[in-house]
Amino acid sequence: MPTKDQLLREAAEKESLAAAFMRYARALPQAFEGLPAGPGDCAPFWTGPAAERFLTQALRSRREVAELAEACLATAENLRRRAGRLREEAARVPDPA
C-alpha cells in the first residue's frame, strides 16, 4: 500500500504534467501565426497549383493542431482529476504511529 507521501508526490507530479500540457495546448495555435490561410493571402507571393497545395496542407495542419490542442487540454483535465483522487486517497491513509 502506498504511503501518504507517495500518493501526494504522485499527485504533485500529475499536476505538474497537467500544467505542462496546458502550456503546450495554449502555444500550439501560435505555430501558424503569419502563415497564409486563404487564397487571397497567397496572391501577393504566388498562385497556381503550388499555392493551392500549400493552402490545402496548411488548413489540414491547422485542423490537426487544433485537435492536438484539444487532446492536450483533455489530458490535462484527466491528470488533474487523477491528482485530486490521489490527494483524497492520501487523506484517508492513516498517519504512521
Summary of the structure (lengths in Angstrom):
residues: 97
radius of gyration: 22.0
end to end distance: 15.8
largest distance: 77.2
contacts: 245
relative contact order: 0.22
helix: 79%
strand: 0%
